Amino acid sequence: MYQTLLRLYNGGKGKLTEAGLKKAVTLGWITAAEYKQITGEDYSA
């Protein structure tokens, strides 16, 4: 799932938003650490 979300986010230029990534963390699809790897920002709910 991490690779898919990373591709969809595409450094903020893709179809996936930061809000979508935060939802992925709450659903357990990625961890907060993976969120930080994708966005470069710390996860906060």
C-alpha positions in Angstrom: 0.0 0.0 0.0 2.9 2.4 0.8 4.2 2.3 -2.8 0.7 2.9 -4.2 0.1 5.9 -1.9 3.6 7.3 -2.6 2.9 7.1 -6.4 -0.5 8.7 -6.0 0.8 11.5 -3.8 3.7 12.2 -6.1 5.3 14.9 -4.0 2.0 16.8 -3.6 1.4 16.9 -7.4 -0.6 13.7 -7.7 -4.3 12.9 -7.2 -3.8 12.0 -3.5 -3.9 14.9 -1.0 -2.4 15.2 2.5 -5.8 14.7 3.9 -6.1 11.4 2.0 -2.8 10.3 3.4 -3.9 11.2 7.0 -6.9 9.0 6.4 -4.7 6.2 5.3 -2.8 6.4 8.6 -6.1 6.3 10.6 -7.2 3.2 8.5 -3.9 1.5 9.3 -2.8 1.4 5.6 0.5 3.2 6.4 2.2 4.2 9.6 2.9 7.7 10.8 6.6 7.1 10.0 5.6 6.2 6.4 3.4 9.3 6.2 6.5 11.4 7.1 8.6 9.6 4.5 5.9 10.4 1.8 5.2 14.0 2.8 8.3 15.1 4.6 6.1 16.3 7.5 5.3 14.8 10.9 1.9 13.2 11.2 -0.6 14.9 13.4 -4.2 13.7 13.6 
